[in-house]
Amino acid sequence: MDFSVSERDFLNSMDNNLTRQKHLKFDVILANGTEYPMQGEPVAIDRNVDAQTGTINIVGHIPNPNLTLRPGMFVRVRATVKTLENAALVPPRAILSAQSAKFIIYLDDKNIPHMQVVNLGPVVDGMQVINIIPMPHSTFTKDSPIVVEGIMQAAKVQGQAPVKPLPYKPVVSQPVMPSIGAQSFEKARTPEGMKDGEAQPSAK
């Protein structure tokens, strides 16, 4: 099968020596969203970058015993091109902005909100990649709930009082670009019907 990767992803894979590893594998996501049960591996990489699309063509081999994969089918390919330490995925609307800094609000084991400084990475499948910046006295862990709705209420009582977390229900039609999803303290608004002290953490 043939597929293309962006120049940036290709360079990331080169930086991590992934394209030189014989055991590099990729997954295939079918058009209906299901994952193909077998993995493939790249066997050839084009020498040139497509000037119009900025992508590089890769030829991959994947077992197809039941002839599920057919010529001309639309599929998505997923492979690890870069490993980020101290990174997490959150809905873009969970990001707060103050001048040039980016923050998230997380809950500790007593549901008390705290602020955590982050760096923004790319948006992957509608979720914002964040890189956690180490902070003194921070209790943030990979299992800490992230506040997505009711952020302003949570920010007002950070480090002081607990909130009542509710499961986050993502809206399919909401914007996913970080420039739209990122909120400022001045412009963040309380969702209709949200009471003071309530917040919705991101679902695990």
Summary of the structure (lengths in Angstrom):
residues: 204
radius of gyration: 20.7
end to end distance: 34.1
largest distance: 59.7
contacts: 520
relative contact order: 0.16
helix: 12%
strand: 34%
